[in-house]
């Protein structure tokens, strides 16, 4: 059985959202074992089998919409999007179409309307966050922010997300309140709290119903892939769809 993390949020029952872990697949080291990305050097047959296992366990009849993620703010609509589109977020208002985000330290953020008619997923690294990927996803959902729920999947924690002063400056230029998400370290650099930064962006956009967060992909080596920790590694997926 594939090890999954179920979303813990008050979304309607017909909205499903999960994150995979690194366990339950067939990929060899250093992608062991449930790598779901085709761009990291893993054997194609292994990735195909891993994706098949995820779909089978979740009872998915349609392959998820896998994105070519580039740390930007482009959003596509499923199922109208082309195969493997260049984008960092996807939204859907149709049952059976699965929005998917691949991560190995970046933050997967999923959205659902309170009535369960629209869902979305965004890939959130610091560059995408500064570029406005969350705001773009909210706009694409075309739902008043007060009617949206958000769940934050597993990402790197602040104790291990070291960034340079230029990253802090980029966020401070957007909102001086971002200072609370950075802590100076002994190397004259900064420890950034990606979860807090995402919450700040969501709050400014008018969303208060935010759930999840708190896991650390870097620390939990037996559970998650982490690019910062391992360099060459696999990717987890966070998936959301309307049943």
N, C-alpha and C positions, 0 to 999 in steps of 0.2 A: 504494500500500500504506500502511496505517495503521502509524505507528511505535509499537511496544509495548515495554514493559519487562517481561521475564519474571522471575518470582520465582526467587531463587537460594536454595533451601532443600531439605532432604532429604525432602520430602513424597512419599508414594506416587505412582507415575506416573499414576494415574487421577485425581489431584487437580490441577486447573489453577488457576493464579492469575497475573494480569497487571495491570499498570497502563498506561493509555493515556497518551499525551503530547498536545501541542497540535497535532500535525501530521497531515495526511491527511484533513481534513474539508472542508466547504463553507461554513462560517459566515464572514460578513464581519467586518472590524475593528469592535469590539475583541475579538471572540470567535474570531478566526482561529486555527485553522480547525476543529479537532475539538472544539467545545464540546458537551458531553453533558447540560447542565442546561437545564431549561425555565423556571427561575425567575429568570434573570439578565437578561432583556430581549432575548435572541436571537430570531430568526424561528423560529416553531414548525416550519416545513417543513425548515429547516436542521438543527434538532436531530433531527427524525425521520430524516432522511437520514444524519446522523452516527451515530446509534444503529444504523441498519440496516447501515452499513458495518462497525461493530465486530462486530455479530452475525455478519455474513457472513464476515468474516476469521477469526473464532474458531470458526466452524462451529456456532453456537448455534441450536438449534431453538426455544427458548423465550426470550421477552424477559426480561432481568434484572429482579429485584425492585428497582425504583427506590424510594428512601425519601424522605420529606419530613423532612429532617434539621433538628433544632432545638437541637443542642448539649446534649442530655440523655443519659439512660442507658437509655432504653427499647429493648428487644430484641424482635424478632418472629421467628417461625418460618416459613421458606419450605417448602412452597408454601401453607400455611394462611393467611398474612397477606393482608389486603385489598389492593386496588390502591393504590399510593402511600401506604403507611402512615406515620403520624407516629412516627418511630423513628430511632435513630442506630446501630443494629446489627441484623444479621440472621444467623440460623444455619439450617443445613439438614442433614438426614440422608438425603436422597433424591437420586439421580443426576439430572442434567439441569436442576436448578433453581439459578439463578445469583444469588448474593448480590453486591450492588453498593454501593459507597460513592463519593460525589462529593466532590472536594476541589480547593482552590486555595490551599493553604498548610497546612491541617489535615493531620493524620497518618492515613493509611489503615492499619489493622492487620488482617491476615487470620490466621485460625487453621485448623489441620487436626489431626485426631487422627492418631496415628502409624500406625493401621491404615487410615486413609483413609475411615472411615465417617461422619465428621462434619466440617463446615467452618463457618466463620463469618467475618464482616467487621464491623469497627467504625470509625466516624467519630470521630476523637479530636482535638478542640481542647482548649484548657486547661480550659474549663468542663465539657466532658464527662468529662475525665480526673478532675477534682475530684469530679464527681457520681458517678463509679464505673462509667462505661460499659464499661471493660475487665473489671472484676470481674463485672458483670452478664452480659456475653457469655460469660465462662468458666462462670458458673453455668448459663446456658441451654444450653451445649454438653453439660453433664452428663457430663463426662469428667474423670477425675483429672488435675490439672494436669501431673503428670509425663508424661502420655501426650499432651500437646499440643505442637505446633510453631507458631511464630509468625513471620510475615514482616512487616517494616515497609516500607511503600511510601514514595514521595517526599513530603517535607514541607518546610516552611520550616526553615532551619538556624539555629543559635543566634546567628550573627553578625547576623541581620536580624530576629529575633523579640524586639522590645522590648516589655516589659510594665511595668505600674506596681507599686508596692510591695504593693498589695492582692492581686495575683495570687500573688506570692511568699509572702505571709502565708497565703493559702488552702492552698498546698501544704505549707508549714511546719507548719500546724496538723494536717495529716494525718500527716506524718512529718518530723522535723527533718533527716533525711538528704537531703531535697530541696534543701537549701542548696547542695549540690555541682552542681546543675543551673542555678544562677543566677550571673551575673557582673554586678557593678555597672558602669554606664557613666557618662560625664561629664555626663549630664543628670539625675543623681540617680534614674535608673530602672534597670531590670534587663534583661539579655539572657538569655532563657530557652532552655534546651536541651530541646525537646519530645521528641526521641528519648530522651534520658537519663531524663526524667520518666516516659515510657511504660515504659521498661525497669525502672525502679524499681518501678512498680506491678505489672508482670508478675512480677518476682522475688518481691515480697511475696506474690503470689497462688500462688507455687510453680512458676512456669514459668521454666526456664533456657534452653530451646532457642529462642533468639531470633536471627533472621537479618535481613539487610537494613539499611536506614538509611544515612545519610551523604549523600544527595542534598540539594540545596537548591533549592526551587521559586523562591525569590526571585532567586537568582544565575543560574540557568540559564534566561534569558528566552527563548531560542530553542526550548527543550524543554518548558517547563511554564508553565501559567497561575499567576499569583500575585496574590491580592487585595491583599496588603500593598503590592506593587510598583505595581500598575496600577489598583486600585479596580474599575472596571467591567471584567469579563473573563469568560472561560468557565470551565468546570470539567472536570478529568480524572475518569476513573473507575478504580477498582480493583475487580476482579472475581475471585470464586473460586467454583468449582463442582466437583462430582464427575461425572466422565464416565460 
